[in-house]
Structure formats: C-alpha cells, structure tokens
Amino acid sequence: GFSRLAGGDGACSGRLEVRQGRAWATVCHGHVDLKAAQVVCRELGCGTAVAVPAAGHFGAAMGPLWDGAFECNGSEPLLASCARRPTHGQACAGPAAIVCSPYTGFRLADGGSGCAGRVEVEAQGTWGALCASAWDLRDAHVLCRHLGCGPAASLPPGGHFGTGTAPGPLRRDALSCSGSERHPGECPVALLGEPACPPGHAAAVNCSGGCRGRGDPAAGAQRAPPAPSWPSRAGSRRLRLAGGPGRCAGRVEVYSEGTWGTVCQDAWDLPDADVVCRQLGCGRALEAPGSERFGPGVGTLWPGAGGCSGTEAALWACPAPARRGCRRGGGAGAVCSGEHWLLRLAGGSSSCSGHLEVLREGTWGRVCANDTSPATAAVVCRQLGCGTGGRLVAVPAQGSVPAWLGWVRCQEGAPSLWRCPSAPW
C-alpha cells in the first residue's frame, strides 16, 4: 500500500509514513488534517480517525521526509487519491501522528441519564455492550469526560444496568486507557488472551456530571478517586515513553521549555526507570535499557535525570547527578510492568524468524501452534516490521519458557496480534 502507521501499538496508530520508491517517508505534522486521517484509517481497515496528536507523539522520523502536504475531502478511498500541495520549504515540526479506532460510537444505556448506565460501543454499524471483566476506573474516566459528564464517580458491579438487547455475547474488548486520552477510541484495545465474558456481566459506570442511576451509589460500587492527570506533568514539563510498542515501554523523553528531549544514559539505572513507570501509571520497571533498544532519539538532552532513589513522585524530583557532558548520549529507556503487550520472535536466525513469544506480567512466554490460524503469521510479521506475509511452523517446545497462549485466531487484515481472539491466558 501507499500509506502505513508506524511506531504505535499496532497497525492502527502511529506516525504517518508513505511509500517513496522503495523506502518509507515520514509525513510532517501540519501536512495532514483530520479529513486526511479519516482517509488513512479507512484505507488501512482501521475504522475511523479519533485523533491527530501533537507532532512526534509516536517518536521521531526513522527515514526521509515526505516533501508535500495532503488535502483530502474525507471521502477518498485512498490517501494517494487526495490532492497534494507543495510545502515551499516549510520546516517540519515533527512526524504526523494518527490514532484510528474500530469504534464509531460510545454511549451509556438504561441508567436514567446520559451520564450513567451500561457501557455500549458501536462498531461496523452495530451497538453492543462491553464486558466488565477488564473495565477499570481509567477507562471510565476517559469515557465520562468524552460524553461531557466529568470524571467517573463510581463503577457499579458488572450487570448493574442490565445487558441490553444486542444479539450475541458481550464484547470482551479490553481497553487499556492511561486516563489522558480525549476519546476512548484512542485507548489501546486487546482481545488476545481475554476469557469469554460471564453472562450478564456488562460494564457499568456512574459519571460525576449526571444523575446516577438505580441506587446512588450502587451497592458494591467501586468508588473512584479523583480523576488522574495523565500524562504526568508539572508546570510546563511532561513525560512520555516514545519509540516503543506502547505507552509503557520506550525511550524516556521530557518536554521542557517548549521542546521534547531525551535523557542521558550515563547514570541511568532501574530506580530511575521505576520512577518513570510509576509516574506514568505503568506499574514497576522491569528494565532500564539504553539506546540500543528504542533508539537515541532526537532533540536536546534533558540534564536532570539519572540520580533517582526510586521513591520520588516524579522524574524531576530526583537529585540531578553531578556530571560533565554525556559520554554515551541520549536514549535512556524504560520497560514497565504495566505494558503487557510486547511480542518478539526469539531463537531464530534474525529478528524476523523464530519462536513467537509475548510478554505477560514481566515474563516472556510462547504461543502454541494448536489451532492457531495461518493469518496470524502475516499479522505478526506486519506488526514487527518484517513484511506483509509469513508462515507458521509447529516446533516441539524446548527449555523452560512457559506457554502463554494457544488457539490464536487472527483473521486476514487484523491490525495487530492484540486484536485477535484466543484461548484465555
């Protein structure tokens, strides 16, 4: 194809790149708008565009820059069909970012108001209730704010507002919102390893901005603390993990004085990464890699990191170590326990062949070949940047690596492994 999204959680979010000869060129922020993003999402089979984040949201450009801007009316079948205009040497502010979502609508039903009720989502023109098994307060905060209902006030037990009339089982999509998203469609979504939803166990929420339904509060409701402020920031400073497979693994970057900068590797260690993970709501640090994992990044080096004890509330609360210069350069990284969605091919002759392994709760485990669909190979290869096709080979298990999953049933064109149903973890 002509376009792709790279550096995000899957094929449906990331930096916008377009094919230029045999290479992929990065499109600059400001050279696409929401109409162009809608065309891209539709072309990639990723639903609808829900956000065009700030420049560099998914990390720095990895190749040449595309010299031009796209002007779409939103109805084009392909980005290549959109009109183009020259940029006249306009400086590139950073890579354009796009977030697509399979969901075209969200609502709360049978709660007596638009701000309380059963959580329902619309996908491919059909409404269905969401399972409560993976539903949590961060997801609820994002949904409530999106509906104009303030932060979430409480989470009633699953099924509190009924299950609705939609045919079929409850949707077992597991949202993984950080709390900073403006639209719930921006949240990473997984089906992989999610168990079948217990009958009647539909997600429910009472938002703070509307009248609560059926018992105020519901018996057994989980009370919400004040809505978190994500991503973590202090004044004009912000923190993120960039260039990784998700929001909880990547290169540490700090926004200060109007620009994003990387962190020096020289004194970087696990306690520093632990502060970053906790500050971003991503659990504990599993690793504190250097630039060899997520790249060195671009921009100025942020000097105030590398001396944390591990108990600080924010990275900028750590005492800055005394140093002269930065011998190893930027690119300090963090892999957090809250990032469950990592995959790799291990034990092969290259990074594009080997045993399929996924990270779960800090431990790598293999995917069994049992009844795994042939299309799964193509989905994995695409997600890892290893081409558009692949094949599965059943190999007898060796060593002590656990088996995490089986019966992975990806369909042709699935945007990522995380969107494929499987047997439970």
C-alpha positions as CSV (number, residue, x, y, z in Angstrom):
1,G,0.0,0.0,0.0
2,F,0.9,3.7,-0.2
3,S,0.5,4.5,3.5
4,R,1.1,3.0,6.9
5,L,1.1,3.9,10.5
6,A,4.4,3.1,12.4
7,G,5.6,3.2,16.0
8,G,2.2,2.8,17.7
9,D,0.5,-0.2,19.5
10,G,-0.3,-1.8,16.1
11,A,-1.2,-1.0,12.5
12,C,-3.9,1.4,13.5
13,S,-2.0,4.1,15.3
14,G,1.4,5.7,14.8
15,R,3.5,8.0,12.6
16,L,2.1,8.5,9.1
17,E,4.5,7.2,6.5
18,V,4.0,6.9,2.8
19,R,5.9,4.9,0.2
20,Q,8.5,6.8,-1.8
21,G,10.2,4.4,-4.2
22,R,11.4,1.5,-2.2
23,A,11.6,3.5,1.1
24,W,9.0,4.8,3.5
25,A,9.0,8.6,4.0
26,T,7.6,10.3,7.1
27,V,4.8,12.9,6.6
28,C,5.2,16.0,8.7
29,H,2.8,17.3,11.3
30,G,0.6,20.0,9.8
31,H,0.7,18.4,6.3
32,V,-2.3,16.2,7.2
33,D,-5.6,17.1,9.0
34,L,-8.5,15.0,10.4
35,K,-10.0,14.6,7.0
36,A,-6.8,13.1,5.7
37,A,-6.6,10.9,8.8
38,Q,-10.1,9.6,8.1
39,V,-8.9,8.5,4.7
40,V,-5.8,6.8,6.1
41,C,-7.8,4.9,8.8
42,R,-10.4,3.7,6.2
43,E,-7.7,2.7,3.7
44,L,-5.9,0.6,6.4
45,G,-9.1,-1.1,7.5
46,C,-8.8,0.6,10.9
47,G,-12.2,2.2,11.4
48,T,-12.4,5.9,12.0
49,A,-9.8,8.5,13.0
50,V,-10.3,9.8,16.5
51,A,-7.2,11.9,17.0
52,V,-4.3,13.7,15.2
53,P,-2.0,14.1,18.2
54,A,0.9,16.6,18.5
55,A,4.0,16.3,16.4
56,G,6.3,13.5,17.4
57,H,3.7,11.7,19.6
58,F,4.9,8.3,18.3
59,G,8.6,9.2,18.2
60,A,11.0,10.7,15.7
61,A,11.1,10.1,12.0
62,M,13.0,6.9,11.0
63,G,13.7,7.8,7.4
64,P,13.4,10.5,4.8
65,L,10.7,13.2,5.0
66,W,7.8,13.4,2.5
67,D,8.0,16.7,0.6
68,G,4.4,17.7,0.4
69,A,1.0,18.0,2.1
70,F,-2.3,16.2,1.6
71,E,-5.6,17.9,1.1
72,C,-8.5,15.5,1.3
73,N,-12.2,16.0,1.5
74,G,-12.5,12.8,3.6
75,S,-14.4,10.7,1.1
76,E,-11.4,9.5,-0.9
77,P,-10.8,5.7,-0.9
78,L,-7.0,6.1,-0.7
79,L,-4.6,8.7,0.6
80,A,-2.9,8.6,-2.8
81,S,-6.2,9.9,-4.3
82,C,-6.1,13.1,-2.3
83,A,-4.9,16.4,-3.7
84,R,-1.3,17.4,-2.9
85,R,0.3,20.8,-2.4
86,P,3.9,21.9,-2.1
87,T,5.2,23.0,1.3
88,H,7.5,25.7,-0.1
89,G,10.3,24.7,2.2
90,Q,8.2,24.9,5.4
91,A,10.1,23.5,8.3
92,C,9.0,20.1,9.6
93,A,7.7,20.3,13.2
94,G,7.9,16.5,13.6
95,P,6.2,13.4,12.3
96,A,2.4,13.5,11.8
97,A,0.6,11.1,14.2
98,I,-2.8,9.5,13.7
99,V,-4.9,7.3,16.0
100,C,-7.6,5.2,14.5
101,S,-10.4,3.3,16.3
102,P,-12.7,0.4,15.3
103,Y,-15.4,2.1,17.4
104,T,-17.6,4.7,15.8
105,G,-19.7,5.5,18.9
106,F,-19.9,5.2,22.7
107,R,-22.9,5.6,25.0
108,L,-24.3,4.8,28.4
109,A,-27.7,3.0,28.4
110,D,-30.5,2.3,30.8
111,G,-29.1,4.4,33.6
112,G,-31.8,7.1,33.7
113,S,-29.5,9.7,32.1
114,G,-26.8,10.1,29.5
115,C,-24.2,10.1,32.3
116,A,-24.9,6.8,33.9
117,G,-25.6,3.3,32.6
118,R,-24.3,0.3,30.8
119,V,-21.3,0.9,28.6
120,E,-22.1,0.3,24.9
121,V,-19.9,0.7,21.8
122,E,-20.7,0.9,18.1
123,A,-18.5,-1.0,15.6
124,Q,-19.3,-1.6,12.0
125,G,-22.8,-0.1,12.5
126,T,-23.7,-2.4,15.4
127,W,-24.1,-1.5,19.1
128,G,-23.0,-3.9,21.8
129,A,-22.4,-3.9,25.5
130,L,-18.8,-4.1,26.8
131,C,-17.8,-6.8,29.2
132,A,-16.9,-5.6,32.7
133,S,-14.0,-8.0,33.2
134,A,-11.3,-5.7,32.0
135,W,-13.2,-2.4,32.6
136,D,-11.5,-0.1,35.2
137,L,-11.5,3.5,36.5
138,R,-9.1,4.9,34.0
139,D,-11.3,3.6,31.1
140,A,-14.3,5.1,32.9
141,H,-12.7,8.5,33.4
142,V,-11.9,8.8,29.7
143,L,-15.5,7.7,28.7
144,C,-17.2,10.0,31.1
145,R,-15.2,13.0,30.0
146,H,-15.7,12.2,26.4
147,L,-19.5,12.2,27.0
148,G,-19.3,15.6,28.7
149,C,-20.1,14.0,32.1
150,G,-17.0,14.9,34.1
151,P,-14.8,12.2,35.6
152,A,-16.2,8.9,36.7
153,A,-17.8,8.8,40.2
154,S,-18.1,5.1,40.7
155,L,-18.1,1.7,38.9
156,P,-21.2,-0.4,39.8
157,P,-20.8,-4.2,39.6
158,G,-21.0,-5.8,36.2
159,G,-24.6,-6.2,35.0
160,H,-25.9,-3.5,37.3
161,F,-27.7,-1.8,34.4
162,G,-28.7,-5.0,32.6
163,T,-27.2,-6.4,29.4
164,G,-29.4,-4.7,26.8
165,T,-31.0,-6.3,23.7
166,A,-28.0,-6.7,21.4
167,P,-27.7,-10.2,20.0
168,G,-24.7,-12.4,20.8
169,P,-22.3,-12.4,23.7
170,L,-20.9,-9.3,25.4
171,R,-17.9,-7.7,23.7
172,R,-14.7,-8.8,25.5
173,D,-12.5,-6.0,24.2
174,A,-10.1,-4.9,26.9
175,L,-9.4,-1.2,26.9
176,S,-6.2,0.0,28.4
177,C,-6.6,3.7,28.8
178,S,-4.0,5.8,30.6
179,G,-6.5,8.4,31.6
180,S,-5.0,11.1,29.3
181,E,-7.0,10.2,26.2
182,R,-9.6,12.7,25.0
183,H,-11.6,9.9,23.2
184,P,-12.0,6.3,24.4
185,G,-11.2,5.2,20.9
186,E,-7.6,6.4,21.4
187,C,-7.1,3.8,24.1
188,P,-5.2,0.6,23.2
189,V,-7.5,-2.4,22.8
190,A,-6.8,-6.1,23.2
191,L,-8.8,-9.3,22.7
192,L,-5.8,-11.6,22.9
193,G,-6.0,-13.9,26.0
194,E,-9.3,-12.4,27.2
195,P,-11.7,-15.0,28.5
196,A,-15.3,-15.3,27.4
197,C,-17.4,-12.8,29.3
198,P,-19.7,-14.3,32.0
199,P,-23.3,-13.9,31.0
200,G,-24.8,-10.6,32.1
201,H,-21.5,-9.1,33.2
202,A,-21.8,-5.9,31.3
203,A,-19.6,-2.9,32.2
204,A,-21.3,0.0,34.1
205,V,-20.4,3.4,35.2
206,N,-21.8,6.4,37.1
207,C,-20.2,9.7,35.9
208,S,-19.9,12.6,38.3
209,G,-21.6,15.1,35.9
210,G,-25.0,13.5,35.7
211,C,-27.7,12.0,37.9
212,R,-26.6,8.5,39.0
213,G,-29.0,5.6,38.2
214,R,-30.6,2.9,40.3
215,G,-29.3,3.4,43.7
216,D,-26.9,6.3,44.4
217,P,-24.3,4.9,44.8
218,A,-24.9,1.3,43.7
219,A,-24.3,-1.3,46.3
220,G,-20.9,-2.8,45.8
221,A,-19.8,0.1,43.6
222,Q,-16.1,0.8,43.3
223,R,-15.6,4.4,44.3
224,A,-13.4,6.4,42.0
225,P,-10.6,8.6,43.4
226,P,-10.1,12.0,41.8
227,A,-9.5,11.7,38.1
228,P,-5.8,11.3,37.4
229,S,-3.9,13.9,35.4
230,W,-2.2,11.9,32.7
231,P,0.3,12.2,31.1
232,S,2.3,13.2,34.2
233,R,3.3,16.9,34.1
234,A,4.5,19.6,36.4
235,G,4.0,23.1,35.1
236,S,5.3,23.1,31.5
237,R,7.1,19.7,32.0
238,R,5.7,16.5,30.6
239,L,7.0,12.9,30.4
240,R,6.5,10.1,27.9
241,L,7.9,6.9,26.6
242,A,8.5,7.1,22.8
243,G,9.6,4.8,20.1
244,G,8.4,1.6,21.8
245,P,5.5,-0.8,21.2
246,G,3.1,1.0,23.6
247,R,2.8,3.8,26.1
248,C,4.5,1.8,28.9
249,A,7.7,0.9,27.1
250,G,10.1,3.1,25.2
251,R,12.7,5.9,25.2
252,V,12.3,8.3,28.1
253,E,11.5,11.8,26.8
254,V,10.9,15.0,28.8
255,Y,9.1,18.1,27.5
256,S,10.6,21.3,28.9
257,E,10.8,24.8,27.6
258,G,8.8,24.1,24.5
259,T,10.6,21.0,23.2
260,W,11.0,17.3,23.8
261,G,14.4,16.0,24.8
262,T,15.9,12.6,25.6
263,V,17.7,11.5,28.8
264,C,21.4,10.7,29.1
265,Q,22.2,7.1,29.5
266,D,25.4,7.5,31.6
267,A,23.9,7.3,35.1
268,W,20.5,5.7,34.1
269,D,19.5,2.7,36.2
270,L,16.5,0.7,37.3
271,P,15.5,3.1,40.2
272,D,15.2,5.9,37.6
273,A,13.1,3.8,35.3
274,D,11.0,2.8,38.3
275,V,10.1,6.5,38.9
276,V,9.2,6.9,35.3
277,C,6.9,3.9,35.2
278,R,5.1,4.8,38.4
279,Q,4.7,8.4,37.3
280,L,3.1,7.3,34.0
281,G,0.8,4.8,35.8
282,C,2.6,1.9,34.2
283,G,3.5,-0.2,37.3
284,R,7.1,-1.0,38.2
285,A,10.1,-1.0,36.0
286,L,11.2,-4.3,34.5
287,E,14.2,-3.0,32.6
288,A,16.2,0.2,32.2
289,P,17.7,-0.2,28.7
290,G,19.9,2.1,26.8
291,S,19.6,3.5,23.3
292,E,20.2,0.1,21.7
293,R,16.6,-0.9,22.5
294,F,14.5,2.1,21.4
295,G,17.0,4.3,19.6
296,P,18.8,7.5,20.7
297,G,16.0,9.9,19.8
298,V,16.4,13.5,18.7
299,G,16.4,16.8,20.4
300,T,18.3,18.3,23.3
301,L,19.4,16.2,26.2
302,W,17.4,16.7,29.4
303,P,20.0,17.1,32.1
304,G,18.0,16.4,35.3
305,A,17.8,12.6,35.4
306,G,19.9,9.7,36.5
307,G,20.1,10.1,40.3
308,C,16.8,8.7,41.5
309,S,16.4,6.6,44.6
310,G,13.2,5.0,43.2
311,T,10.8,6.6,45.7
312,E,10.4,10.0,44.1
313,A,7.0,11.0,42.8
314,A,8.3,12.4,39.6
315,L,11.4,12.3,37.5
316,W,12.1,16.0,38.0
317,A,12.0,15.4,41.8
318,C,15.2,13.3,41.6
319,P,18.5,14.9,42.5
320,A,20.4,15.6,39.3
321,P,23.8,13.8,39.4
322,A,26.9,15.8,39.0
323,R,28.3,15.2,35.6
324,R,30.3,16.9,32.9
325,G,28.8,16.2,29.5
326,C,27.1,13.0,28.4
327,R,29.6,10.3,27.3
328,R,27.1,7.7,25.9
329,G,24.5,10.1,24.6
330,G,20.7,10.1,25.0
331,G,18.3,7.2,24.7
332,A,17.7,6.1,28.2
333,G,14.7,3.8,28.2
334,A,12.2,2.0,30.4
335,V,10.1,-1.1,30.1
336,C,7.3,-1.2,32.7
337,S,5.3,-4.0,34.2
338,G,2.1,-2.2,33.1
339,E,3.0,-2.9,29.4
340,H,1.6,-6.3,28.8
341,W,1.5,-6.0,25.1
342,L,5.0,-6.8,23.8
343,L,5.9,-9.5,21.3
344,R,9.0,-10.9,19.6
345,L,10.4,-13.7,17.5
346,A,13.1,-15.5,19.6
347,G,15.8,-18.1,18.8
348,G,15.8,-17.6,15.0
349,S,18.4,-16.5,12.6
350,S,17.1,-12.9,12.6
351,S,14.6,-10.7,14.4
352,C,12.0,-11.7,11.7
353,S,12.1,-15.5,12.4
354,G,11.9,-17.7,15.5
355,H,9.5,-18.7,18.3
356,L,6.6,-16.3,18.7
357,E,6.7,-15.0,22.2
358,V,4.6,-12.5,24.1
359,L,5.4,-10.6,27.4
360,R,2.9,-11.2,30.2
361,E,3.4,-9.7,33.7
362,G,7.1,-9.4,33.1
363,T,7.7,-12.9,31.7
364,W,8.2,-14.0,28.1
365,G,6.2,-17.0,27.0
366,R,5.5,-18.8,23.8
367,V,2.4,-19.1,21.6
368,C,1.3,-22.7,20.9
369,A,0.7,-23.7,17.3
370,N,-2.5,-25.5,18.4
371,D,-5.3,-24.4,16.1
372,T,-3.6,-21.0,15.5
373,S,-4.8,-19.6,12.2
374,P,-2.4,-19.2,9.2
375,A,-3.3,-15.5,9.0
376,T,-1.7,-15.0,12.5
377,A,1.8,-15.2,10.9
378,A,1.1,-12.3,8.5
379,V,-0.3,-10.2,11.3
380,V,2.7,-10.7,13.5
381,C,5.2,-10.1,10.6
382,R,3.4,-6.9,9.7
383,Q,3.4,-5.7,13.4
384,L,7.1,-6.4,13.7
385,G,8.0,-4.6,10.5
386,C,9.0,-7.9,8.9
387,G,7.0,-7.7,5.7
388,T,3.4,-8.5,4.9
389,G,3.4,-12.3,4.9
390,G,4.7,-15.2,6.8
391,R,4.0,-18.8,7.6
392,L,3.6,-20.8,10.8
393,V,5.7,-23.9,11.6
394,A,5.0,-26.1,14.6
395,V,8.2,-26.8,16.5
396,P,8.5,-29.0,19.6
397,A,8.8,-27.0,22.8
398,Q,12.3,-26.9,24.4
399,G,13.7,-25.4,27.5
400,S,11.7,-23.8,30.4
401,V,10.0,-21.0,28.6
402,P,6.3,-21.1,29.6
403,A,3.5,-21.4,27.0
404,W,1.1,-18.4,27.4
405,L,-1.4,-18.8,24.7
406,G,-3.0,-21.1,22.1
407,W,-5.8,-21.1,19.6
408,V,-4.9,-17.6,18.3
409,R,-7.5,-16.9,15.6
410,C,-6.3,-13.8,13.7
411,Q,-8.3,-13.0,10.6
412,E,-6.9,-11.6,7.4
413,G,-6.2,-7.9,7.7
414,A,-6.3,-7.8,11.6
415,P,-4.4,-4.7,12.7
416,S,-2.3,-6.3,15.4
417,L,-2.0,-9.6,17.3
418,W,-3.7,-7.9,20.3
419,R,-6.9,-7.6,18.3
420,C,-7.1,-11.4,17.7
421,P,-9.2,-13.7,19.8
422,S,-7.6,-16.6,21.5
423,A,-7.9,-19.1,24.4
424,P,-7.6,-17.3,27.8
425,W,-4.2,-16.7,29.3
